[in-house]
Amino acid sequence: MKSLMMFRALFACTFIAGASSNAYAAPKLGQLTFQATFGDQPVSCTRTLSPVGTQGDTVLVNDLRFYIHDVALLTKDGRTVPVKPGPSGLWQRDGIALIDLIDRNIPCSDTAPSPNSTISFVWPQGHFTGLRFTVGLPMAANHGDPTIAQPPLNMTSMFWTWQSGYRFFTLDITMIPKPGDKARPHGFPVHIGSTGCESASAVEAPKGACTAPNLVTVTLPEFDPAHQTVKLDISRLLALSNVSTNQINSAPGCMSGPDDKDCAGVFREFGLPFGSETSPPAQSVFRGR
C-alpha cells in the first residue's frame, strides 16, 4: 500500500511538471495586455502625475494611443517566433493593432476601463520567455486614405498626411501650473511618426522609404507573455524633457521633426536616433511587470 501511494504521488508530480512545461504545447488564442504607468502607479485621465520631466512639473494625461505590429515571442535559446494575429475587429487587423490606454470621454472617469489595452493572437507551440514587438506601422500600411481604411487604420485623429502617414504614438498632456505660475497655454504633446518621406505633394504617398521611419523595436527578453503585462512608463518617456518650455518658433512638444529639439529626450528614451546620434541606447519606456 505504501509503495502504491508513493507511485501515485510521483505520477501526480510528473503530470503537473509536464503540464507546466507544455503550457504552449498546442496553438490557442491568447492576449497581450498593456498598461500605462507613472513609475509603478497606474495612469488615468483624472490622476495628476508629478514630478514630470527635468523641472518636476505636474500634468494630466489626455490621450495615449499607439500602433504596434510584428509581434513575436522569444525562446530561452534565443529563437524568435512570430505569432499569428487573432480575429480582425475594431482594434486589430492584418497583424496591426491600435492600443488606446486613456478614457477620453467628457468628463473622463478614473474607473472607466481603457478603450483598448489588449491585442489577441494565436499562441504558437513552444515555451517562451520573452517578447518583441514594433511600435509603428509597416511602410505599406502607413500611407493611404484613412477615410476609407479598415479599422484600426480608419482613426483619422491618428493620421498626419499622405506623405508622412500616421502618428505611430500619441501622448497628449495638460500642464498643471505651479503656485505663482501663469497658466500655460499648451501642454507637451508627443507625436511620433515617420519623417523625411519624399513625394510629389503632401497628398500623395511616397514612392520610396522615409529617411527617418522612427519605428521603435521593443524587446523584453525576460517576460512571460501568458501572465505579465507590458507597462508603458510615462515617467521614463518624459524623464529627459522640459515639458514646461517649448523650443522657439516650433509647434508645442515633440512632433518628430529632425530639428525639433523637444524630441531629443523623448527619442533617446524610445531608443531612436536624433540629430547626429546614430547609436542610441535601448528603449526604456516599455517594460515587463
C-alpha positions as CSV (number, residue, x, y, z in Angstrom):
1,M,0.0,0.0,0.0
2,K,2.8,2.4,0.9
3,S,4.5,1.7,-2.5
4,L,1.2,2.3,-4.3
5,M,0.8,5.7,-2.5
6,M,4.4,6.7,-3.4
7,F,3.8,5.8,-7.1
8,R,0.6,7.9,-7.2
9,A,2.4,10.9,-5.6
10,L,5.2,10.5,-8.1
11,F,2.8,10.2,-11.0
12,A,0.9,13.4,-9.9
13,C,4.2,15.4,-9.6
14,T,5.3,14.2,-13.1
15,F,1.9,15.2,-14.6
16,I,1.9,18.6,-13.0
17,A,5.5,19.3,-14.2
18,G,4.6,18.0,-17.7
19,A,1.6,20.3,-17.8
20,S,3.7,23.3,-16.8
21,S,6.4,22.6,-19.3
22,N,3.8,22.0,-22.1
23,A,1.8,25.2,-21.4
24,Y,2.1,26.1,-25.1
25,A,2.1,22.6,-26.5
26,A,-0.9,23.4,-28.8
27,P,-1.8,26.6,-30.5
28,K,-4.5,28.6,-28.7
29,L,-6.0,32.1,-28.7
30,G,-4.2,34.4,-26.2
31,Q,-3.9,38.0,-25.3
32,L,-1.1,40.5,-24.7
33,T,-2.1,43.3,-22.3
34,F,-0.7,46.8,-22.0
35,Q,-0.9,49.3,-19.1
36,A,0.1,53.0,-18.7
37,T,2.0,53.7,-15.6
38,F,3.9,56.5,-13.9
39,G,6.7,54.6,-12.3
40,D,4.8,51.8,-10.5
41,Q,1.5,53.8,-10.3
42,P,-1.3,53.3,-12.8
43,V,-2.3,56.2,-15.0
44,S,-5.7,57.5,-15.8
45,C,-7.3,60.7,-17.2
46,T,-8.1,62.1,-13.7
47,R,-4.8,61.4,-11.8
48,T,-2.2,64.2,-11.8
49,L,1.4,63.0,-12.5
50,S,4.3,64.5,-10.7
51,P,7.3,65.1,-10.8
52,V,7.4,65.0,-14.6
53,G,10.5,65.8,-16.7
54,T,13.6,67.8,-15.8
55,Q,11.6,70.5,-14.0
56,G,9.4,68.4,-11.8
57,D,6.1,69.5,-13.4
58,T,2.6,68.3,-12.8
59,V,0.5,67.1,-15.7
60,L,-2.7,65.3,-16.6
61,V,-2.8,62.8,-19.5
62,N,-5.5,63.4,-22.1
63,D,-4.6,60.9,-24.7
64,L,-2.3,57.9,-25.0
65,R,-2.6,55.7,-28.2
66,F,-0.1,53.8,-30.3
67,Y,0.0,51.3,-33.1
68,I,2.0,48.0,-32.8
69,H,2.8,45.3,-35.3
70,D,5.4,42.5,-35.8
71,V,4.6,40.8,-32.5
72,A,6.9,37.8,-31.8
73,L,7.7,35.6,-28.8
74,L,11.3,34.7,-27.7
75,T,12.6,31.4,-26.6
76,K,15.2,30.7,-23.9
77,D,17.7,29.6,-26.6
78,G,17.4,32.9,-28.5
79,R,14.9,32.0,-31.2
80,T,12.2,34.5,-32.4
81,V,8.8,33.0,-33.1
82,P,6.3,35.3,-35.0
83,V,2.8,35.0,-33.7
84,K,-0.3,34.6,-35.9
85,P,-2.8,37.5,-35.3
86,G,-6.1,36.9,-33.7
87,P,-9.5,37.7,-35.2
88,S,-9.9,41.1,-37.0
89,G,-12.1,43.7,-35.5
90,L,-12.3,47.3,-34.3
91,W,-8.8,47.4,-32.8
92,Q,-6.7,45.0,-34.9
93,R,-6.4,43.7,-38.4
94,D,-3.7,42.0,-40.5
95,G,-1.2,41.9,-37.7
96,I,-1.6,45.6,-36.8
97,A,-3.2,46.7,-33.5
98,L,-4.1,50.1,-32.0
99,I,-3.6,50.3,-28.2
100,D,-5.7,53.0,-26.6
101,L,-5.0,53.5,-22.9
102,I,-6.8,56.6,-21.8
103,D,-10.6,57.3,-21.4
104,R,-11.3,60.5,-23.4
105,N,-14.9,60.9,-22.5
106,I,-16.0,64.3,-21.1
107,P,-15.9,64.2,-18.2
108,C,-13.4,61.4,-18.1
109,S,-13.7,58.8,-15.4
110,D,-11.0,57.2,-13.2
111,T,-13.0,54.0,-13.0
112,A,-13.7,53.7,-16.8
113,P,-11.6,51.0,-18.5
114,S,-9.2,52.0,-21.2
115,P,-10.8,51.8,-24.7
116,N,-8.4,49.0,-25.7
117,S,-5.4,47.6,-23.7
118,T,-5.0,44.3,-25.5
119,I,-4.0,42.5,-28.7
120,S,-5.1,39.0,-29.4
121,F,-3.1,36.4,-31.2
122,V,-2.7,32.7,-31.6
123,W,0.0,31.2,-29.2
124,P,2.4,29.1,-31.3
125,Q,3.8,25.9,-30.0
126,G,6.8,26.1,-27.6
127,H,8.0,27.5,-24.3
128,F,8.5,31.3,-24.4
129,T,10.5,33.6,-22.1
130,G,10.4,36.9,-23.9
131,L,8.5,39.3,-26.2
132,R,9.3,41.5,-29.1
133,F,7.0,44.0,-30.9
134,T,7.4,47.2,-33.0
135,V,5.7,50.5,-32.2
136,G,4.5,52.0,-35.5
137,L,3.2,50.8,-38.9
138,P,4.9,49.0,-41.8
139,M,5.5,51.2,-44.8
140,A,2.8,49.6,-46.9
141,A,0.1,50.4,-44.3
142,N,1.4,53.8,-43.3
143,H,0.5,55.8,-46.4
144,G,-3.1,55.7,-47.6
145,D,-6.5,57.3,-47.2
146,P,-7.8,56.8,-43.6
147,T,-11.3,57.8,-44.5
148,I,-11.8,54.5,-46.5
149,A,-9.4,52.3,-44.5
150,Q,-10.5,49.4,-42.4
151,P,-10.2,49.6,-38.6
152,P,-7.9,50.3,-36.9
153,L,-6.4,52.4,-39.7
154,N,-9.6,54.4,-40.0
155,M,-8.7,56.5,-37.0
156,T,-8.3,59.9,-38.7
157,S,-7.2,61.6,-35.4
158,M,-4.0,59.4,-35.7
159,F,-3.3,60.5,-39.3
160,W,-0.9,63.3,-40.3
161,T,-0.8,63.5,-44.1
162,W,-0.5,61.0,-47.0
163,Q,3.2,62.0,-47.3
164,S,4.1,61.4,-43.6
165,G,1.4,58.8,-42.8
166,Y,0.1,58.1,-39.4
167,R,1.1,59.1,-35.9
168,F,2.6,55.9,-34.6
169,F,2.5,57.1,-31.0
170,T,0.4,59.9,-29.4
171,L,0.7,61.2,-25.9
172,D,-1.1,64.5,-25.1
173,I,-0.8,66.1,-21.7
174,T,-2.2,69.2,-19.9
175,M,0.1,71.2,-17.7
176,I,-1.0,72.0,-14.1
177,P,0.5,75.4,-13.1
178,K,2.7,75.5,-10.1
179,P,1.8,78.0,-7.3
180,G,2.5,81.5,-8.6
181,D,2.9,80.4,-12.2
182,K,0.7,81.7,-15.0
183,A,-1.4,79.1,-16.7
184,R,0.5,77.6,-19.6
185,P,-1.5,77.7,-22.8
186,H,-0.2,74.4,-24.1
187,G,0.9,71.0,-23.0
188,F,3.7,68.9,-24.2
189,P,2.3,66.5,-26.9
190,V,4.5,63.7,-28.1
191,H,3.6,62.6,-31.6
192,I,6.0,60.0,-33.1
193,G,5.8,59.1,-36.8
194,S,7.9,58.8,-40.0
195,T,9.6,61.9,-41.4
196,G,11.7,62.5,-44.5
197,C,9.0,60.9,-46.7
198,E,9.5,62.3,-50.2
199,S,6.6,62.5,-52.6
200,A,5.2,64.9,-55.3
201,S,2.9,66.6,-52.8
202,A,1.6,66.2,-49.2
203,V,-1.5,64.4,-50.5
204,E,0.5,61.7,-52.3
205,A,2.1,58.6,-50.8
206,P,5.9,58.5,-51.0
207,K,7.3,56.2,-53.6
208,G,10.3,55.1,-51.5
209,A,11.2,54.6,-47.9
210,C,11.2,57.5,-45.5
211,T,14.6,58.7,-44.3
212,A,13.5,58.6,-40.7
213,P,11.0,55.8,-40.3
214,N,11.0,56.2,-36.5
215,L,9.9,52.7,-35.8
216,V,10.5,51.6,-32.2
217,T,11.6,48.0,-31.7
218,V,10.8,46.8,-28.2
219,T,12.5,43.6,-26.9
220,L,11.6,42.3,-23.4
221,P,13.9,39.3,-23.0
222,E,12.6,38.3,-19.6
223,F,8.9,38.4,-20.0
224,D,6.1,35.8,-19.5
225,P,3.5,36.8,-22.1
226,A,0.9,34.5,-20.6
227,H,0.9,36.2,-17.2
228,Q,2.7,39.5,-17.4
229,T,1.6,43.0,-18.6
230,V,3.6,45.3,-20.8
231,K,4.0,48.6,-18.8
232,L,4.4,51.9,-20.7
233,D,6.1,54.2,-18.1
234,I,5.4,57.9,-18.8
235,S,7.9,59.0,-16.2
236,R,10.6,57.4,-18.3
237,L,9.3,58.7,-21.6
238,L,9.5,62.3,-20.3
239,A,12.4,61.9,-17.9
240,L,14.9,63.9,-20.1
241,S,12.4,66.6,-21.3
242,N,11.5,70.0,-20.0
243,V,7.7,69.8,-20.6
244,S,7.1,73.3,-19.4
245,T,9.2,75.1,-22.0
246,N,8.9,74.8,-25.8
247,Q,11.5,75.4,-28.4
248,I,11.1,78.8,-30.0
249,N,9.3,79.0,-33.4
250,S,8.1,75.4,-33.4
251,A,4.9,73.5,-32.5
252,P,4.5,72.6,-28.8
253,G,6.1,69.4,-27.7
254,C,7.8,66.7,-29.9
255,M,6.4,66.4,-33.5
256,S,9.2,64.0,-34.7
257,G,11.0,66.6,-36.8
258,P,14.7,66.1,-37.2
259,D,15.3,69.7,-36.0
260,D,12.7,69.6,-33.2
261,K,14.9,69.8,-30.1
262,D,11.9,69.0,-27.9
263,C,12.2,65.5,-29.3
264,A,15.8,64.9,-28.2
265,G,15.0,63.4,-24.8
266,V,11.9,61.6,-26.0
267,F,13.7,59.9,-28.8
268,R,16.6,58.8,-26.5
269,E,14.1,57.2,-24.1
270,F,12.5,55.5,-27.1
271,G,15.8,54.3,-28.4
272,L,15.5,56.3,-31.6
273,P,18.4,58.3,-33.2
274,F,18.2,62.1,-33.0
275,G,20.4,64.6,-34.7
276,S,23.9,63.3,-35.3
277,E,23.4,60.4,-32.9
278,T,23.4,57.0,-34.7
279,S,23.6,54.5,-31.8
280,P,21.1,55.5,-29.1
281,P,20.7,53.3,-26.0
282,A,17.9,50.7,-25.9
283,Q,14.5,52.0,-25.2
284,S,13.4,52.4,-21.6
285,V,9.7,53.3,-22.0
286,F,8.3,49.8,-22.2
287,R,9.0,47.1,-19.5
288,G,7.5,43.9,-18.1
289,R,5.9,43.7,-14.7
